[in-house]
């Protein structure tokens, strides 16, 4: 399974929207703990966002201890 988040308008920045999508998908069971997230470049390409944005969000998710 390849995770493709739905970015909703629930944050001011793309980073915030991606982090919210990650949190939401974990909470709703679409992402189980230990699931490998897609490579940064792949996810950035599929969402049409910068690779640095994905890298930043993955780092922030790790700092916050999100279970992925």
Helices and strands as residue ranges (DSSP letters): H 14-27, H 40-47, H 51-63
